[in-house]
Amino acid sequence: MGTTDDAKNKAEELKGRGKEAAGSLTDNDDLKNEGKGEKTEAQGKQKITEAADAVTGKVDDLKDKLTGN
């Protein structure tokens, strides 16, 4: 995965937080809920990215052990 995915996920999370805040300030429940959804989705994507990176690291470690590197 990588830095690009991290930045993209963080940008999506911040966008969601902004919508949620704007919805709260304007008493617009639809906008607030949309923002919450976008924020939660971005956080979920970030967790998946982190898990994939961890698995990739473990696979690389195993390859190194098996090849003697």
mmCIF file of the N, C-alpha and C atoms, coordinates in Angstrom:
data_MODEL
# 
_entry.id   MODEL 
# 
loop_
_atom_site.group_PDB 
_atom_site.id 
_atom_site.type_symbol 
_atom_site.label_atom_id 
_atom_site.label_alt_id 
_atom_site.label_comp_id 
_atom_site.label_asym_id 
_atom_site.label_entity_id 
_atom_site.label_seq_id 
_atom_site.pdbx_PDB_ins_code 
_atom_site.Cartn_x 
_atom_site.Cartn_y 
_atom_site.Cartn_z 
_atom_site.occupancy 
_atom_site.B_iso_or_equiv 
_atom_site.pdbx_formal_charge 
_atom_site.auth_seq_id 
_atom_site.auth_comp_id 
_atom_site.auth_asym_id 
_atom_site.auth_atom_id 
_atom_site.pdbx_PDB_model_num 
ATOM 1   N N  . MET A 1 1  ? 0.865   -1.158  0.000  1.00 0.00 ? 1  MET A N  1 
ATOM 2   C CA . MET A 1 1  ? 0.000   0.000   0.000  1.00 0.00 ? 1  MET A CA 1 
ATOM 3   C C  . MET A 1 1  ? 0.911   1.219   0.000  1.00 0.00 ? 1  MET A C  1 
ATOM 4   N N  . GLY A 1 2  ? 0.850   2.045   1.008  1.00 0.00 ? 2  GLY A N  1 
ATOM 5   C CA . GLY A 1 2  ? 1.867   3.065   1.060  1.00 0.00 ? 2  GLY A CA 1 
ATOM 6   C C  . GLY A 1 2  ? 1.379   4.438   1.461  1.00 0.00 ? 2  GLY A C  1 
ATOM 7   N N  . THR A 1 3  ? 2.294   5.349   1.269  1.00 0.00 ? 3  THR A N  1 
ATOM 8   C CA . THR A 1 3  ? 2.070   6.724   1.689  1.00 0.00 ? 3  THR A CA 1 
ATOM 9   C C  . THR A 1 3  ? 0.926   7.374   0.937  1.00 0.00 ? 3  THR A C  1 
ATOM 10  N N  . THR A 1 4  ? 0.796   7.063   -0.341 1.00 0.00 ? 4  THR A N  1 
ATOM 11  C CA . THR A 1 4  ? -0.276  7.651   -1.147 1.00 0.00 ? 4  THR A CA 1 
ATOM 12  C C  . THR A 1 4  ? -1.638  7.259   -0.589 1.00 0.00 ? 4  THR A C  1 
ATOM 13  N N  . ASP A 1 5  ? -1.804  5.984   -0.254 1.00 0.00 ? 5  ASP A N  1 
ATOM 14  C CA . ASP A 1 5  ? -3.062  5.518   0.326  1.00 0.00 ? 5  ASP A CA 1 
ATOM 15  C C  . ASP A 1 5  ? -3.316  6.174   1.681  1.00 0.00 ? 5  ASP A C  1 
ATOM 16  N N  . ASP A 1 6  ? -2.257  6.304   2.478  1.00 0.00 ? 6  ASP A N  1 
ATOM 17  C CA . ASP A 1 6  ? -2.399  6.941   3.791  1.00 0.00 ? 6  ASP A CA 1 
ATOM 18  C C  . ASP A 1 6  ? -2.888  8.375   3.641  1.00 0.00 ? 6  ASP A C  1 
ATOM 19  N N  . ALA A 1 7  ? -2.275  9.103   2.721  1.00 0.00 ? 7  ALA A N  1 
ATOM 20  C CA . ALA A 1 7  ? -2.656  10.503  2.508  1.00 0.00 ? 7  ALA A CA 1 
ATOM 21  C C  . ALA A 1 7  ? -4.078  10.613  1.981  1.00 0.00 ? 7  ALA A C  1 
ATOM 22  N N  . LYS A 1 8  ? -4.433  9.734   1.067  1.00 0.00 ? 8  LYS A N  1 
ATOM 23  C CA . LYS A 1 8  ? -5.785  9.746   0.496  1.00 0.00 ? 8  LYS A CA 1 
ATOM 24  C C  . LYS A 1 8  ? -6.827  9.446   1.573  1.00 0.00 ? 8  LYS A C  1 
ATOM 25  N N  . ASN A 1 9  ? -6.552  8.439   2.389  1.00 0.00 ? 9  ASN A N  1 
ATOM 26  C CA . ASN A 1 9  ? -7.483  8.086   3.470  1.00 0.00 ? 9  ASN A CA 1 
ATOM 27  C C  . ASN A 1 9  ? -7.615  9.219   4.479  1.00 0.00 ? 9  ASN A C  1 
ATOM 28  N N  . LYS A 1 10 ? -6.496  9.866   4.801  1.00 0.00 ? 10 LYS A N  1 
ATOM 29  C CA . LYS A 1 10 ? -6.541  10.970  5.763  1.00 0.00 ? 10 LYS A CA 1 
ATOM 30  C C  . LYS A 1 10 ? -7.330  12.142  5.185  1.00 0.00 ? 10 LYS A C  1 
ATOM 31  N N  . ALA A 1 11 ? -7.151  12.408  3.884  1.00 0.00 ? 11 ALA A N  1 
ATOM 32  C CA . ALA A 1 11 ? -7.894  13.492  3.237  1.00 0.00 ? 11 ALA A CA 1 
ATOM 33  C C  . ALA A 1 11 ? -9.392  13.201  3.256  1.00 0.00 ? 11 ALA A C  1 
ATOM 34  N N  . GLU A 1 12 ? -9.765  11.947  2.984  1.00 0.00 ? 12 GLU A N  1 
ATOM 35  C CA . GLU A 1 12 ? -11.181 11.569  3.021  1.00 0.00 ? 12 GLU A CA 1 
ATOM 36  C C  . GLU A 1 12 ? -11.740 11.701  4.439  1.00 0.00 ? 12 GLU A C  1 
ATOM 37  N N  . GLU A 1 13 ? -10.929 11.320  5.425  1.00 0.00 ? 13 GLU A N  1 
ATOM 38  C CA . GLU A 1 13 ? -11.372 11.439  6.817  1.00 0.00 ? 13 GLU A CA 1 
ATOM 39  C C  . GLU A 1 13 ? -11.600 12.906  7.185  1.00 0.00 ? 13 GLU A C  1 
ATOM 40  N N  . LEU A 1 14 ? -10.666 13.767  6.796  1.00 0.00 ? 14 LEU A N  1 
ATOM 41  C CA . LEU A 1 14 ? -10.802 15.194  7.102  1.00 0.00 ? 14 LEU A CA 1 
ATOM 42  C C  . LEU A 1 14 ? -12.002 15.798  6.387  1.00 0.00 ? 14 LEU A C  1 
ATOM 43  N N  . LYS A 1 15 ? -12.253 15.367  5.175  1.00 0.00 ? 15 LYS A N  1 
ATOM 44  C CA . LYS A 1 15 ? -13.433 15.839  4.432  1.00 0.00 ? 15 LYS A CA 1 
ATOM 45  C C  . LYS A 1 15 ? -14.707 15.452  5.189  1.00 0.00 ? 15 LYS A C  1 
ATOM 46  N N  . GLY A 1 16 ? -14.744 14.214  5.663  1.00 0.00 ? 16 GLY A N  1 
ATOM 47  C CA . GLY A 1 16 ? -15.900 13.754  6.434  1.00 0.00 ? 16 GLY A CA 1 
ATOM 48  C C  . GLY A 1 16 ? -16.068 14.535  7.722  1.00 0.00 ? 16 GLY A C  1 
ATOM 49  N N  . ARG A 1 17 ? -14.961 14.796  8.406  1.00 0.00 ? 17 ARG A N  1 
ATOM 50  C CA . ARG A 1 17 ? -15.022 15.586  9.643  1.00 0.00 ? 17 ARG A CA 1 
ATOM 51  C C  . ARG A 1 17 ? -15.552 16.989  9.361  1.00 0.00 ? 17 ARG A C  1 
ATOM 52  N N  . GLY A 1 18 ? -15.119 17.559  8.237  1.00 0.00 ? 18 GLY A N  1 
ATOM 53  C CA . GLY A 1 18 ? -15.590 18.894  7.863  1.00 0.00 ? 18 GLY A CA 1 
ATOM 54  C C  . GLY A 1 18 ? -17.084 18.923  7.609  1.00 0.00 ? 18 GLY A C  1 
ATOM 55  N N  . LYS A 1 19 ? -17.564 17.916  6.873  1.00 0.00 ? 19 LYS A N  1 
ATOM 56  C CA . LYS A 1 19 ? -19.008 17.838  6.603  1.00 0.00 ? 19 LYS A CA 1 
ATOM 57  C C  . LYS A 1 19 ? -19.787 17.644  7.893  1.00 0.00 ? 19 LYS A C  1 
ATOM 58  N N  . GLU A 1 20 ? -19.255 16.791  8.752  1.00 0.00 ? 20 GLU A N  1 
ATOM 59  C CA . GLU A 1 20 ? -19.928 16.542  10.029 1.00 0.00 ? 20 GLU A CA 1 
ATOM 60  C C  . GLU A 1 20 ? -20.007 17.838  10.847 1.00 0.00 ? 20 GLU A C  1 
ATOM 61  N N  . ALA A 1 21 ? -18.917 18.582  10.890 1.00 0.00 ? 21 ALA A N  1 
ATOM 62  C CA . ALA A 1 21 ? -18.892 19.841  11.634 1.00 0.00 ? 21 ALA A CA 1 
ATOM 63  C C  . ALA A 1 21 ? -19.840 20.867  11.007 1.00 0.00 ? 21 ALA A C  1 
ATOM 64  N N  . ALA A 1 22 ? -19.828 20.947  9.688  1.00 0.00 ? 22 ALA A N  1 
ATOM 65  C CA . ALA A 1 22 ? -20.724 21.887  9.013  1.00 0.00 ? 22 ALA A CA 1 
ATOM 66  C C  . ALA A 1 22 ? -22.184 21.526  9.272  1.00 0.00 ? 22 ALA A C  1 
ATOM 67  N N  . GLY A 1 23 ? -22.475 20.239  9.246  1.00 0.00 ? 23 GLY A N  1 
ATOM 68  C CA . GLY A 1 23 ? -23.833 19.787  9.540  1.00 0.00 ? 23 GLY A CA 1 
ATOM 69  C C  . GLY A 1 23 ? -24.255 20.123  10.955 1.00 0.00 ? 23 GLY A C  1 
ATOM 70  N N  . SER A 1 24 ? -23.319 19.999  11.896 1.00 0.00 ? 24 SER A N  1 
ATOM 71  C CA . SER A 1 24 ? -23.623 20.341  13.290 1.00 0.00 ? 24 SER A CA 1 
ATOM 72  C C  . SER A 1 24 ? -23.881 21.835  13.443 1.00 0.00 ? 24 SER A C  1 
ATOM 73  N N  . LEU A 1 25 ? -23.054 22.633  12.789 1.00 0.00 ? 25 LEU A N  1 
ATOM 74  C CA . LEU A 1 25 ? -23.199 24.092  12.905 1.00 0.00 ? 25 LEU A CA 1 
ATOM 75  C C  . LEU A 1 25 ? -24.488 24.607  12.284 1.00 0.00 ? 25 LEU A C  1 
ATOM 76  N N  . THR A 1 26 ? -24.930 23.938  11.218 1.00 0.00 ? 26 THR A N  1 
ATOM 77  C CA . THR A 1 26 ? -26.120 24.414  10.502 1.00 0.00 ? 26 THR A CA 1 
ATOM 78  C C  . THR A 1 26 ? -27.372 23.622  10.854 1.00 0.00 ? 26 THR A C  1 
ATOM 79  N N  . ASP A 1 27 ? -27.252 22.729  11.814 1.00 0.00 ? 27 ASP A N  1 
ATOM 80  C CA . ASP A 1 27 ? -28.373 21.842  12.189 1.00 0.00 ? 27 ASP A CA 1 
ATOM 81  C C  . ASP A 1 27 ? -28.898 21.045  10.997 1.00 0.00 ? 27 ASP A C  1 
ATOM 82  N N  . ASN A 1 28 ? -27.990 20.644  10.116 1.00 0.00 ? 28 ASN A N  1 
ATOM 83  C CA . ASN A 1 28 ? -28.337 19.845  8.946  1.00 0.00 ? 28 ASN A CA 1 
ATOM 84  C C  . ASN A 1 28 ? -27.938 18.396  9.240  1.00 0.00 ? 28 ASN A C  1 
ATOM 85  N N  . ASP A 1 29 ? -28.909 17.600  9.698  1.00 0.00 ? 29 ASP A N  1 
ATOM 86  C CA . ASP A 1 29 ? -28.621 16.223  10.091 1.00 0.00 ? 29 ASP A CA 1 
ATOM 87  C C  . ASP A 1 29 ? -28.155 15.363  8.914  1.00 0.00 ? 29 ASP A C  1 
ATOM 88  N N  . ASP A 1 30 ? -28.677 15.632  7.713  1.00 0.00 ? 30 ASP A N  1 
ATOM 89  C CA . ASP A 1 30 ? -28.250 14.858  6.547  1.00 0.00 ? 30 ASP A CA 1 
ATOM 90  C C  . ASP A 1 30 ? -26.760 15.063  6.272  1.00 0.00 ? 30 ASP A C  1 
ATOM 91  N N  . LEU A 1 31 ? -26.307 16.308  6.292  1.00 0.00 ? 31 LEU A N  1 
ATOM 92  C CA . LEU A 1 31 ? -24.901 16.613  6.058  1.00 0.00 ? 31 LEU A CA 1 
ATOM 93  C C  . LEU A 1 31 ? -24.033 16.051  7.183  1.00 0.00 ? 31 LEU A C  1 
ATOM 94  N N  . LYS A 1 32 ? -24.503 16.174  8.389  1.00 0.00 ? 32 LYS A N  1 
ATOM 95  C CA . LYS A 1 32 ? -23.771 15.643  9.542  1.00 0.00 ? 32 LYS A CA 1 
ATOM 96  C C  . LYS A 1 32 ? -23.602 14.131  9.429  1.00 0.00 ? 32 LYS A C  1 
ATOM 97  N N  . ASN A 1 33 ? -24.673 13.435  9.089  1.00 0.00 ? 33 ASN A N  1 
ATOM 98  C CA . ASN A 1 33 ? -24.604 11.981  8.958  1.00 0.00 ? 33 ASN A CA 1 
ATOM 99  C C  . ASN A 1 33 ? -23.755 11.553  7.771  1.00 0.00 ? 33 ASN A C  1 
ATOM 100 N N  . GLU A 1 34 ? -23.833 12.305  6.688  1.00 0.00 ? 34 GLU A N  1 
ATOM 101 C CA . GLU A 1 34 ? -22.987 12.013  5.521  1.00 0.00 ? 34 GLU A CA 1 
ATOM 102 C C  . GLU A 1 34 ? -21.514 12.140  5.917  1.00 0.00 ? 34 GLU A C  1 
ATOM 103 N N  . GLY A 1 35 ? -21.196 13.186  6.646  1.00 0.00 ? 35 GLY A N  1 
ATOM 104 C CA . GLY A 1 35 ? -19.827 13.380  7.108  1.00 0.00 ? 35 GLY A CA 1 
ATOM 105 C C  . GLY A 1 35 ? -19.358 12.268  8.024  1.00 0.00 ? 35 GLY A C  1 
ATOM 106 N N  . LYS A 1 36 ? -20.222 11.855  8.950  1.00 0.00 ? 36 LYS A N  1 
ATOM 107 C CA . LYS A 1 36 ? -19.874 10.748  9.842  1.00 0.00 ? 36 LYS A CA 1 
ATOM 108 C C  . LYS A 1 36 ? -19.588 9.481   9.036  1.00 0.00 ? 36 LYS A C  1 
ATOM 109 N N  . GLY A 1 37 ? -20.422 9.224   8.039  1.00 0.00 ? 37 GLY A N  1 
ATOM 110 C CA . GLY A 1 37 ? -20.237 8.037   7.203  1.00 0.00 ? 37 GLY A CA 1 
ATOM 111 C C  . GLY A 1 37 ? -18.919 8.074   6.447  1.00 0.00 ? 37 GLY A C  1 
ATOM 112 N N  . GLU A 1 38 ? -18.606 9.223   5.853  1.00 0.00 ? 38 GLU A N  1 
ATOM 113 C CA . GLU A 1 38 ? -17.357 9.358   5.105  1.00 0.00 ? 38 GLU A CA 1 
ATOM 114 C C  . GLU A 1 38 ? -16.149 9.211   6.031  1.00 0.00 ? 38 GLU A C  1 
ATOM 115 N N  . LYS A 1 39 ? -16.252 9.795   7.218  1.00 0.00 ? 39 LYS A N  1 
ATOM 116 C CA . LYS A 1 39 ? -15.156 9.708   8.188  1.00 0.00 ? 39 LYS A CA 1 
ATOM 117 C C  . LYS A 1 39 ? -14.932 8.255   8.600  1.00 0.00 ? 39 LYS A C  1 
ATOM 118 N N  . THR A 1 40 ? -16.011 7.564   8.907  1.00 0.00 ? 40 THR A N  1 
ATOM 119 C CA . THR A 1 40 ? -15.914 6.171   9.336  1.00 0.00 ? 40 THR A CA 1 
ATOM 120 C C  . THR A 1 40 ? -15.376 5.281   8.219  1.00 0.00 ? 40 THR A C  1 
ATOM 121 N N  . GLU A 1 41 ? -15.837 5.521   7.007  1.00 0.00 ? 41 GLU A N  1 
ATOM 122 C CA . GLU A 1 41 ? -15.350 4.742   5.861  1.00 0.00 ? 41 GLU A CA 1 
ATOM 123 C C  . GLU A 1 41 ? -13.844 4.947   5.668  1.00 0.00 ? 41 GLU A C  1 
ATOM 124 N N  . ALA A 1 42 ? -13.391 6.179   5.754  1.00 0.00 ? 42 ALA A N  1 
ATOM 125 C CA . ALA A 1 42 ? -11.967 6.467   5.586  1.00 0.00 ? 42 ALA A CA 1 
ATOM 126 C C  . ALA A 1 42 ? -11.141 5.813   6.694  1.00 0.00 ? 42 ALA A C  1 
ATOM 127 N N  . GLN A 1 43 ? -11.650 5.838   7.919  1.00 0.00 ? 43 GLN A N  1 
ATOM 128 C CA . GLN A 1 43 ? -10.941 5.202   9.024  1.00 0.00 ? 43 GLN A CA 1 
ATOM 129 C C  . GLN A 1 43 ? -10.858 3.695   8.806  1.00 0.00 ? 43 GLN A C  1 
ATOM 130 N N  . GLY A 1 44 ? -11.931 3.103   8.279  1.00 0.00 ? 44 GLY A N  1 
ATOM 131 C CA . GLY A 1 44 ? -11.922 1.677   7.973  1.00 0.00 ? 44 GLY A CA 1 
ATOM 132 C C  . GLY A 1 44 ? -10.907 1.335   6.899  1.00 0.00 ? 44 GLY A C  1 
ATOM 133 N N  . LYS A 1 45 ? -10.848 2.155   5.872  1.00 0.00 ? 45 LYS A N  1 
ATOM 134 C CA . LYS A 1 45 ? -9.864  1.943   4.802  1.00 0.00 ? 45 LYS A CA 1 
ATOM 135 C C  . LYS A 1 45 ? -8.448  2.034   5.351  1.00 0.00 ? 45 LYS A C  1 
ATOM 136 N N  . GLN A 1 46 ? -8.237  2.958   6.271  1.00 0.00 ? 46 GLN A N  1 
ATOM 137 C CA . GLN A 1 46 ? -6.906  3.112   6.863  1.00 0.00 ? 46 GLN A CA 1 
ATOM 138 C C  . GLN A 1 46 ? -6.531  1.864   7.651  1.00 0.00 ? 46 GLN A C  1 
ATOM 139 N N  . LYS A 1 47 ? -7.470  1.308   8.384  1.00 0.00 ? 47 LYS A N  1 
ATOM 140 C CA . LYS A 1 47 ? -7.199  0.084   9.151  1.00 0.00 ? 47 LYS A CA 1 
ATOM 141 C C  . LYS A 1 47 ? -6.853  -1.075  8.214  1.00 0.00 ? 47 LYS A C  1 
ATOM 142 N N  . ILE A 1 48 ? -7.564  -1.165  7.094  1.00 0.00 ? 48 ILE A N  1 
ATOM 143 C CA . ILE A 1 48 ? -7.281  -2.222  6.111  1.00 0.00 ? 48 ILE A CA 1 
ATOM 144 C C  . ILE A 1 48 ? -5.891  -2.032  5.528  1.00 0.00 ? 48 ILE A C  1 
ATOM 145 N N  . THR A 1 49 ? -5.531  -0.787  5.221  1.00 0.00 ? 49 THR A N  1 
ATOM 146 C CA . THR A 1 49 ? -4.206  -0.492  4.682  1.00 0.00 ? 49 THR A CA 1 
ATOM 147 C C  . THR A 1 49 ? -3.124  -0.890  5.684  1.00 0.00 ? 49 THR A C  1 
ATOM 148 N N  . GLU A 1 50 ? -3.337  -0.554  6.947  1.00 0.00 ? 50 GLU A N  1 
ATOM 149 C CA . GLU A 1 50 ? -2.370  -0.897  7.988  1.00 0.00 ? 50 GLU A CA 1 
ATOM 150 C C  . GLU A 1 50 ? -2.227  -2.411  8.122  1.00 0.00 ? 50 GLU A C  1 
ATOM 151 N N  . ALA A 1 51 ? -3.340  -3.130  8.071  1.00 0.00 ? 51 ALA A N  1 
ATOM 152 C CA . ALA A 1 51 ? -3.300  -4.584  8.179  1.00 0.00 ? 51 ALA A CA 1 
ATOM 153 C C  . ALA A 1 51 ? -2.575  -5.198  6.985  1.00 0.00 ? 51 ALA A C  1 
ATOM 154 N N  . ALA A 1 52 ? -2.850  -4.684  5.796  1.00 0.00 ? 52 ALA A N  1 
ATOM 155 C CA . ALA A 1 52 ? -2.190  -5.197  4.588  1.00 0.00 ? 52 ALA A CA 1 
ATOM 156 C C  . ALA A 1 52 ? -0.685  -4.945  4.652  1.00 0.00 ? 52 ALA A C  1 
ATOM 157 N N  . ASP A 1 53 ? -0.288  -3.776  5.140  1.00 0.00 ? 53 ASP A N  1 
ATOM 158 C CA . ASP A 1 53 ? 1.132   -3.474  5.278  1.00 0.00 ? 53 ASP A CA 1 
ATOM 159 C C  . ASP A 1 53 ? 1.798   -4.417  6.280  1.00 0.00 ? 53 ASP A C  1 
ATOM 160 N N  . ALA A 1 54 ? 1.101   -4.719  7.369  1.00 0.00 ? 54 ALA A N  1 
ATOM 161 C CA . ALA A 1 54 ? 1.643   -5.629  8.379  1.00 0.00 ? 54 ALA A CA 1 
ATOM 162 C C  . ALA A 1 54 ? 1.815   -7.032  7.804  1.00 0.00 ? 54 ALA A C  1 
ATOM 163 N N  . VAL A 1 55 ? 0.829   -7.493  7.048  1.00 0.00 ? 55 VAL A N  1 
ATOM 164 C CA . VAL A 1 55 ? 0.917   -8.821  6.432  1.00 0.00 ? 55 VAL A CA 1 
ATOM 165 C C  . VAL A 1 55 ? 2.070   -8.854  5.434  1.00 0.00 ? 55 VAL A C  1 
ATOM 166 N N  . THR A 1 56 ? 2.186   -7.810  4.636  1.00 0.00 ? 56 THR A N  1 
ATOM 167 C CA . THR A 1 56 ? 3.272   -7.751  3.656  1.00 0.00 ? 56 THR A CA 1 
ATOM 168 C C  . THR A 1 56 ? 4.626   -7.810  4.356  1.00 0.00 ? 56 THR A C  1 
ATOM 169 N N  . GLY A 1 57 ? 4.752   -7.098  5.468  1.00 0.00 ? 57 GLY A N  1 
ATOM 170 C CA . GLY A 1 57 ? 6.003   -7.131  6.227  1.00 0.00 ? 57 GLY A CA 1 
ATOM 171 C C  . GLY A 1 57 ? 6.313   -8.514  6.755  1.00 0.00 ? 57 GLY A C  1 
ATOM 172 N N  . LYS A 1 58 ? 5.307   -9.210  7.256  1.00 0.00 ? 58 LYS A N  1 
ATOM 173 C CA . LYS A 1 58 ? 5.516   -10.573 7.773  1.00 0.00 ? 58 LYS A CA 1 
ATOM 174 C C  . LYS A 1 58 ? 5.882   -11.540 6.654  1.00 0.00 ? 58 LYS A C  1 
ATOM 175 N N  . VAL A 1 59 ? 5.247   -11.393 5.500  1.00 0.00 ? 59 VAL A N  1 
ATOM 176 C CA . VAL A 1 59 ? 5.571   -12.248 4.350  1.00 0.00 ? 59 VAL A CA 1 
ATOM 177 C C  . VAL A 1 59 ? 7.015   -12.005 3.919  1.00 0.00 ? 59 VAL A C  1 
ATOM 178 N N  . ASP A 1 60 ? 7.419   -10.747 3.877  1.00 0.00 ? 60 ASP A N  1 
ATOM 179 C CA . ASP A 1 60 ? 8.801   -10.423 3.517  1.00 0.00 ? 60 ASP A CA 1 
ATOM 180 C C  . ASP A 1 60 ? 9.777   -11.013 4.524  1.00 0.00 ? 60 ASP A C  1 
ATOM 181 N N  . ASP A 1 61 ? 9.454   -10.948 5.815  1.00 0.00 ? 61 ASP A N  1 
ATOM 182 C CA . ASP A 1 61 ? 10.308  -11.542 6.845  1.00 0.00 ? 61 ASP A CA 1 
ATOM 183 C C  . ASP A 1 61 ? 10.441  -13.047 6.644  1.00 0.00 ? 61 ASP A C  1 
ATOM 184 N N  . LEU A 1 62 ? 9.329   -13.699 6.344  1.00 0.00 ? 62 LEU A N  1 
ATOM 185 C CA . LEU A 1 62 ? 9.342   -15.145 6.117  1.00 0.00 ? 62 LEU A CA 1 
ATOM 186 C C  . LEU A 1 62 ? 10.174  -15.497 4.892  1.00 0.00 ? 62 LEU A C  1 
ATOM 187 N N  . LYS A 1 63 ? 10.008  -14.723 3.819  1.00 0.00 ? 63 LYS A N  1 
ATOM 188 C CA . LYS A 1 63 ? 10.830  -14.955 2.612  1.00 0.00 ? 63 LYS A CA 1 
ATOM 189 C C  . LYS A 1 63 ? 12.308  -14.837 2.926  1.00 0.00 ? 63 LYS A C  1 
ATOM 190 N N  . ASP A 1 64 ? 12.663  -13.827 3.706  1.00 0.00 ? 64 ASP A N  1 
ATOM 191 C CA . ASP A 1 64 ? 14.063  -13.629 4.072  1.00 0.00 ? 64 ASP A CA 1 
ATOM 192 C C  . ASP A 1 64 ? 14.596  -14.810 4.880  1.00 0.00 ? 64 ASP A C  1 
ATOM 193 N N  . LYS A 1 65 ? 13.787  -15.343 5.794  1.00 0.00 ? 65 LYS A N  1 
ATOM 194 C CA . LYS A 1 65 ? 14.205  -16.498 6.580  1.00 0.00 ? 65 LYS A CA 1 
ATOM 195 C C  . LYS A 1 65 ? 14.400  -17.714 5.696  1.00 0.00 ? 65 LYS A C  1 
ATOM 196 N N  . LEU A 1 66 ? 13.477  -17.911 4.768  1.00 0.00 ? 66 LEU A N  1 
ATOM 197 C CA . LEU A 1 66 ? 13.549  -19.086 3.910  1.00 0.00 ? 66 LEU A CA 1 
ATOM 198 C C  . LEU A 1 66 ? 14.702  -19.016 2.912  1.00 0.00 ? 66 LEU A C  1 
ATOM 199 N N  . THR A 1 67 ? 15.044  -17.826 2.489  1.00 0.00 ? 67 THR A N  1 
ATOM 200 C CA . THR A 1 67 ? 16.134  -17.678 1.514  1.00 0.00 ? 67 THR A CA 1 
ATOM 201 C C  . THR A 1 67 ? 17.470  -17.419 2.178  1.00 0.00 ? 67 THR A C  1 
ATOM 202 N N  . GLY A 1 68 ? 17.471  -17.224 3.499  1.00 0.00 ? 68 GLY A N  1 
ATOM 203 C CA . GLY A 1 68 ? 18.712  -17.002 4.230  1.00 0.00 ? 68 GLY A CA 1 
ATOM 204 C C  . GLY A 1 68 ? 19.214  -15.579 4.134  1.00 0.00 ? 68 GLY A C  1 
ATOM 205 N N  . ASN A 1 69 ? 18.389  -14.657 3.760  1.00 0.00 ? 69 ASN A N  1 
ATOM 206 C CA . ASN A 1 69 ? 18.818  -13.246 3.661  1.00 0.00 ? 69 ASN A CA 1 
ATOM 207 C C  . ASN A 1 69 ? 18.704  -12.541 4.974  1.00 0.00 ? 69 ASN A C  1 
# 
